[in-house]
């Protein structure tokens, strides 16, 4: 019935997540509120970890892409499950460090890391810095030298592979702000420069072709391109690269019309290809990293709201107005992200109303979904937007001076607060 096995309907016809009644969560914690199913997150972590062990006996590591949702408790769960973290800012790195996350299991990304962030990465001893450009490479060499350290790095390469997703979430093509291009020769130049440095140790390469990808062919093609490049560097310059990070981008289903997401069969197919192609090229099978983020937390979460009003414009549309909006979920206004909506009070009923779900912000474009089917709703009902575990809390803002909602985790039939909601005092805390 639902897009994720985290969601169900109980005997009272209420929507549940992880077996917990969402109406009770809304009553206890208020709305808007983000809710996550811990068991689902852990199952997703374990599925990826087991596929790495099965397909890459030479070695590999799952890195949770923390930009999808970063908080202390998620870091603790990843640490507990034995997987690593992919961080993209000093803030994400600091969050991981604050809970004692093993720094050697962290890769630090970013196309314009500040000197402060690079210094922080070296001081903390992160496992790998994913170098995006030549100035960053030079900065790292200097910073590591000042601290009398050696920094392990991967170079981010643009493999030129089209991922067939929204242009804002495609990152592997030549016209991208990320990484070194193969076509222009800058990738080859970067490899040679890094290999010659004293305080930077080049261990391998990284690529990422985009997000919300359902087709496995782009991933296989990216792996082929990267292995070809590794073999070329070995043959032409005697530079051996022992690690390959294939990024992430694995999709989840947001709507019933979405195709089936990539499964562990993709991991098996990719593993077989990489092992076979490396043997054909005469190079060792590299240590493999993958960076699933959305597919670990996306379908393990939902957001609850309270309906404030229902406005019908005859012959035009019906607006269902709720107490959240673009400040807690900006994905629709950014790139028309699709979602399924459910009236949590009558979750098992047929979705016979077609409505536009509107937020409370002072913007005409503050919408969560347009012309979407939902059960008939009325003011005071609890509205659930499904599969919001990724890129909702992490992209939230204080627009219109709204506070960021709390985050609640459910497990074993119980709910607990893992991030408190912002108060009015929090909103003015930094004002002078």
N, C-alpha and C positions, 0 to 999 in steps of 0.2 A: 504493500500500500504506500509506503514512504520510500524516499530516496536512500535512506540509511537505516541500518538495523539498530541504530541508537534510538529511533523514534517509534512510538507505538501509541495505542489507544487503550485506556483502562476501562474497567467496568462502569465507571461514571461517564464514559464518553469523552473524557479529557485527554489531551495530548500528554504523553510522557516522554522523558528523555532518560535513558539509562534506568528505566523503571520508576522514576520519580515523577509525580504529578506536577506538571508545569504551572498549574494554577496555584498550588501551594508555594512553589518557588517565587512566583510573582507576588503573592501575598506577603511572604516573609522578607523578601529583599527589595521589593518595589520594582518599578519598571522605569525606563528600559533596563534590561539586565541581560548580559551574555551568560549562556550556560553551556558547559562542556561535559562530555561523558568520558571520564578517566579510563574506564575499561576499554572503550573504543580506541582511544589514543594509544594505549599500551598495546592493544592487538595490532594496530597499524605499525607501530615501531617494531614489534617482533616479526611481523611478516617481512618487512624490508631487511631486517638483520639476518633472518634465516636464509633469505634469498642470496645475500652477499656471501654467507658461509658456504652455501651450496654451490654457487657458481664461480667463486673466486677463491679456491683453496690457497692460492699464492698470497692472498691478503686483500682486505678491503674494509671500508668503513662507511656506515650510514651517517650522514650529517643532517640533523634536523635544521631546515632553513628557518631560522628564528624570526625572520622578518614577517612570516605568516602570522605569528602570535608569540610575543616574547614577554615572559614574566618569570618571577622566581620559581613558581611551582612547575611550570613547563620545563624549565632547566633542570629541576630536581627529578622530574619524571624521566627525562632523557638520560640523565646521569644514572638513574636507577636501572634503566633498560640497557645501559652499556653502549649507547650510541653517542655520536659526537654532535657538535653544533657548527652551523654556518652562520656567522654574524656579519652584519654590514655597517656597523657604527660603533663608536665608542660607548654609546649607551647600552647597546645589546651586549657588548663585551663586558662592561662593568656589571651588568645584571648577572651574567654567568659567573663572573669572578666573585660576586657577593655571596653566592651559595656554595663556593668551593668547587665549582665545576673544573674537572681536569683540563688544564690549558693545552696539553698536548693533543687533545681531541677537538680542538677548535680551528676552523679555517676562517680567516678574516677577509671579507670582500669589500668592494666599494670602488667606484670609478674616480673618486676624488677624495681619498682619505686625507685628513688634515695632518699636519706635523704632530699635533698633540695626539691624535689617534694612533699614528704610526709609532710614536714614542711609547705609548701605552701598550701597544701590542708587543713591542720588544721587551719592555719591562716585565710584562706578565708572562712572557715566554709562550705565546700562542704557537700551536703546532705548525700551521702554514699561513703565510700571508699570500693572498691571491693578488699578484701585482698586475695593475691595469695599464700602466703607461710608463714611459722612460723616466720622467721626473720623479715619480714615486720610487722607481728602482734606485735612482741616485740618492734620494732621501733615506731610504732604508739602509743603503750601504754606509752612509754617514752616521746615522743614528746608532746602528749596530756597532760601528767602529768606536763611537764615543762610549758605549757601554761595554766594550770589549767582549762582544757576543757575535755569534753567527746565527743568521736568520734563515730558516728554510722557507722557500717560496715556490709557488706555482705561477706560471704566466697565463693570464687569461687570453685565449685565442678566439677570434671570430671565425668559425668554420665555414661561414657562407651558406648555411642550411636554412631553408625556409620552413617555418613551423606551422604555417597556416592558422595563425591565431590573430587576435586584434593587434593592430600595428603598435599599440602602446605596450604590449607585453611580448613583442618579438625582439630578441636580443642577439641572435646569432649571425645576422646578415652584416655586410660590410658597412652599411649606413647605420651605425649604432654608436652610441657614446661609450660603449663598453669594449675594452680589450684591444688586442693587436690584430691587424688584418694579415691574412696570408697572401692575398693578391698583390699587395704593394711591396712585399718584402720586409715590412716592419717587424713581423713576427720572427723571421730568421735573424734580423739584426738584434732584437731583444734577447733572444736565446744566447747569441754569442756574447753580448755585453754582460748578461747575468752570469754566464759560465765563467767569465774572466774576473769576476769580483772576488774580493778577499773575505768580506763579511756577510755576503749573501750566498746561500747555497741553493742552487736551482735543482729541485727534485723532480719536477714534472710540469704538466700542462693542465689547464682548466678550460672548459667551454660550457656554454649554456645557450640553448637555442630559443627559449621562450617559456611561456607558462600556459596552463590549462590545455595540454596537448593530449589528444585521444589516440593518435596514430603512432605506431612504433617505428615506422619507416624513417622519419627524420632523426630519431635517436640512433638508429643503426647507421645511417649515413654519416652523422656527426662522428660516431666512433671510428668509422672507416677513414674519414678525413684526418682525424687526430692521430691515428696509428700510422698513417702514411707520413705525416709530418714528423713524428717521432723517429721513424725509420730513416727519413731523409737527414735529420740532424745527426743521427748515429753514423750514417754513411759518409756524409759530406764533411762534417766537422768533428767526428769522433766524440760527440756529446751524447752520453747515455742518459735518457730520461726514464725514471723508474716508476713514476706515478701519473695517473690520469684521472682527473675529476670530470665526470660527464654531466655535472649539473643536475637539474631537476626539471620541473615543469609538468609532472604527472597530473592529469586532470581528475576532477571529481564530477559527479552529476549534480547540477543545480536544478534542472528541470526534468520532468518525466520524459521529455522528448530528446534529451541528451543521449548520445551513444554510451555503450558500456565502457567504463574506464579501463585503462591498461591494467592487467593483472600480473600475478607472479609469472605467467607464461611469457610476458615481455622480458622480465628479468632473466629467465632461462634462455630465451632466444638471444638476447644481447650478450649474455655470458658465453654462449656457444660461439657466437660470431667473433667476439673479441679473442677468445682462446685460439680459434681456428685461423683468424686473420693474422694474429701476432706470429703464429708458427709459420704461416706462408711468407711473411715479411722477414723472418729470421731474427725477430727481436723477442726478448722475454715478455711474458704476460705482465703488464703493469699492475701495481697496487691500485685498486679501483675505489674511488669515492663516488657516492651519489648524494643528492641534496633534496630529498622530498620534504616539502613543507606543507603546502596546501593539502596534499593527499594524506597527511598524518592527522591534521586537526580540522580540516574543512567540514567534512561530513560528520564530525563528532560534536558539532556545536549548533546552537540556534540562538536567536535573540527574541526576547519577549517584550511586548509593548502593551499599553492600554489604549483602547479606542476611545477617542474624545468626542468625535462627531462623525456623522455620515451625511454627506451633501450630495444630493442627486440633481444634476442639471439635465432636464428632460431632453432626450435626443442627442445628448453629448456624452456624458459619462457620470459615474458615481465616484465621489472621492471618499475614501475611508481615511480619516485623519487620526494620527496616533502621536504618542508623546516622545517619539524619537525622531530620527531623520538623518540628514546628511552628516551631522556631527558624530553619529555613532556608526554610520554605514555610508561612506561616500562613493561606493563602487558603481551605483547606478548612474549618478550624475557624472562620473568620470568616464565610464565606457559602457554604459547601458547593460550592466551585469544583470543576469536573469536569476530569479529565485522562485521557489514555491512558498506560498503563504497558507497558513492554517488558522482557523479560529479555534484556539486551544480549548474553549468551553464546549465545543461540539465537533470535535476532531473527526469522529467517525461518520458524520453526515456528509451528504453529497455537496460538492462545491458548485452551487447553482447560480452564484452571483458573480458578475464580471465587474471588477472595480479597479480604480487607481488608488494605490496606497501612498498617502502623502505624509510628509514629515511636518514638524512644527517650526522649522526655520523660516526666516523672512526671505525666502527665495522661491520664485515660481518653479524652478527646476528641482526643488527639494522633494524628490519622489523616490520611493523604494522599488516600486513596480507599477507598470501601467497595463490596463486591460488584462488583468490576471484573474483566474477563477478562484473563488474562495467560498466557504460556507456563508450564508447570510449573517451579518454581524450587526451589533447595535452598540451604542455608547456604553462603556464600562466593560466590554468583553476584553479578553486577553488575546492578543494577536501574536502569532509566532511566525518568524521568518526562518526557514530551515537552511541548514548547511552554511552557517555564518561563522564557523570556527576559525576561518582564515581570512586575513586582510579586513577585518572589521574593527576589533579592539585595537589592532596595531596601527590602523589608519585613522582612528578617531581623533577629533579635534575639539576645541572649545568654541567653535563658531557660535555667534550670538551669545557668548558667555554661558553656554551650556556645559555642565560637568560631564566628564566621561563616566559611563555607567560602570557598575561593579561587575566582576567576573565571578561566577559561581561554578564549582566543580561538583559533579555527582558521582557517587560510587557506593556500591552495596546498599542501594536504596536510600542513601542519605546525601544531603547537600551541604556544602561548606563554602565559605567565602575564601577566595584566593587573591582577589584584588578588590579593595574597597572602592566604592564609588566616590567621585570627587564631591566635596561640599562647596557651599558658597565661599567659605573662608579659603578653601584651596584655590579658588579662581582668582582671588586677590592677593594670594600669598607673596607673589613676586613683585607686586606693584610698589612703587616708591611714592 
